[in-house]
């Protein structure tokens, strides 16, 4: 008997969805920073066992969209509710609602198994946790509640076992040696974008998209050429920095992570281009895989 299914993780920004998925898959597939909207795409991470395949889906944090890119991000979340075999609704300790009431009602009335994860319990105490569990039992009576710490890996193994138990009988959806549904260039883009999220302030990281134009793999080295797209000329100057110093720093940090990720020597070239208002342009969003 083989079990397989889609387990989709939904929640507000920064509750720990990407940390949980990376912890379960054992690979750094999703960007994790302390900034909201870090995950923009729906990323699949695959956990394989001899008699099971768990296809995890990390989705963007639930927000009220204020431009076209954010609307596309929320479309990924809505799709994730509709095609799940199991829904993980993830909150952090102290949280009382999802930022979209319609989505919450969909989860509440779902006929498939729902697991409510109360994350970051290492930042709490027993009394607060017990109050939270009681409160959420009332709000979401159809859910199984798991208090966890994704970062400290507390209860993650027990959660994995429960997810496997809940999977439907089904042959695997993907080859057993596959970890994700995304191509190599996608992870190059995400690693470079993560470095920009970590090294620049204010609006800059949210106005940036990465496009890897070249990915050439030889036996010992991978040669990469990526373009950093920004919305305005002033942003281009900030990304490059004085005499190119800021861009060089992003390149060095990206190369280190890419070498770890691919297990090979990396040569990466980064360029910066202005692509005016790409976040509100349907054609550009299609080009970047948001449509």
Secondary structure in CASP SS format (residue, H / E / C, confidence):
PFRMAT SS
TARGET T0000
AUTHOR 0000-0000-0000
METHOD secondary structure of the structure
MODEL  1
X C 1.00
X C 1.00
X E 1.00
X E 1.00
X E 1.00
X E 1.00
X E 1.00
X E 1.00
X E 1.00
X E 1.00
X E 1.00
X E 1.00
X C 1.00
X C 1.00
X C 1.00
X C 1.00
X H 1.00
X H 1.00
X H 1.00
X H 1.00
X H 1.00
X H 1.00
X H 1.00
X H 1.00
X H 1.00
X C 1.00
X C 1.00
X C 1.00
X C 1.00
X C 1.00
X C 1.00
X C 1.00
X C 1.00
X C 1.00
X C 1.00
X C 1.00
X C 1.00
X C 1.00
X C 1.00
X C 1.00
X C 1.00
X C 1.00
X E 1.00
X E 1.00
X E 1.00
X E 1.00
X E 1.00
X E 1.00
X E 1.00
X C 1.00
X C 1.00
X E 1.00
X E 1.00
X E 1.00
X E 1.00
X E 1.00
X E 1.00
X E 1.00
X C 1.00
X C 1.00
X C 1.00
X E 1.00
X C 1.00
X C 1.00
X C 1.00
X C 1.00
X C 1.00
X H 1.00
X H 1.00
X H 1.00
X H 1.00
X H 1.00
X H 1.00
X H 1.00
X H 1.00
X H 1.00
X H 1.00
X H 1.00
X H 1.00
X H 1.00
X H 1.00
X H 1.00
X C 1.00
X C 1.00
X C 1.00
X E 1.00
X E 1.00
X E 1.00
X E 1.00
X E 1.00
X E 1.00
X E 1.00
X C 1.00
X C 1.00
X C 1.00
X C 1.00
X C 1.00
X C 1.00
X C 1.00
X C 1.00
X H 1.00
X H 1.00
X H 1.00
X H 1.00
X H 1.00
X H 1.00
X H 1.00
X H 1.00
X C 1.00
X C 1.00
X C 1.00
X C 1.00
X E 1.00
X E 1.00
X E 1.00
X E 1.00
X E 1.00
X E 1.00
X E 1.00
X C 1.00
X H 1.00
X H 1.00
X H 1.00
X C 1.00
X C 1.00
X H 1.00
X H 1.00
X H 1.00
X H 1.00
X H 1.00
X H 1.00
X H 1.00
X H 1.00
X H 1.00
X H 1.00
X H 1.00
X H 1.00
X H 1.00
X H 1.00
X C 1.00
X C 1.00
X C 1.00
X E 1.00
X E 1.00
X E 1.00
X E 1.00
X E 1.00
X C 1.00
X E 1.00
X C 1.00
X C 1.00
X C 1.00
X C 1.00
X E 1.00
X C 1.00
X H 1.00
X H 1.00
X H 1.00
X H 1.00
X H 1.00
X H 1.00
X H 1.00
X H 1.00
X H 1.00
X H 1.00
X H 1.00
X C 1.00
X C 1.00
X E 1.00
X C 1.00
X C 1.00
X C 1.00
X C 1.00
X C 1.00
X C 1.00
X C 1.00
X C 1.00
X C 1.00
X C 1.00
X E 1.00
X C 1.00
X C 1.00
X C 1.00
X H 1.00
X H 1.00
X H 1.00
X H 1.00
X H 1.00
X H 1.00
X H 1.00
X H 1.00
X H 1.00
X H 1.00
X H 1.00
X H 1.00
X H 1.00
X H 1.00
X H 1.00
X H 1.00
X C 1.00
X C 1.00
X C 1.00
X C 1.00
X H 1.00
X H 1.00
X H 1.00
X H 1.00
X C 1.00
X E 1.00
X E 1.00
X E 1.00
X E 1.00
X E 1.00
X E 1.00
X E 1.00
X E 1.00
X E 1.00
X C 1.00
X C 1.00
X C 1.00
X E 1.00
X E 1.00
X E 1.00
X E 1.00
X E 1.00
X E 1.00
X E 1.00
X E 1.00
X E 1.00
X E 1.00
X C 1.00
X C 1.00
X H 1.00
X H 1.00
X H 1.00
X H 1.00
X H 1.00
X H 1.00
X H 1.00
X H 1.00
X C 1.00
X H 1.00
X H 1.00
X H 1.00
X H 1.00
X H 1.00
X H 1.00
X H 1.00
X H 1.00
X H 1.00
X H 1.00
X H 1.00
X H 1.00
X H 1.00
X H 1.00
X H 1.00
X H 1.00
X H 1.00
X H 1.00
X H 1.00
X H 1.00
X H 1.00
X C 1.00
X C 1.00
X E 1.00
X E 1.00
X E 1.00
X E 1.00
X E 1.00
X E 1.00
X E 1.00
X E 1.00
X E 1.00
X E 1.00
X C 1.00
X C 1.00
X C 1.00
X H 1.00
X H 1.00
X H 1.00
X C 1.00
X H 1.00
X H 1.00
X H 1.00
X H 1.00
X H 1.00
X H 1.00
X C 1.00
X C 1.00
X C 1.00
X C 1.00
END
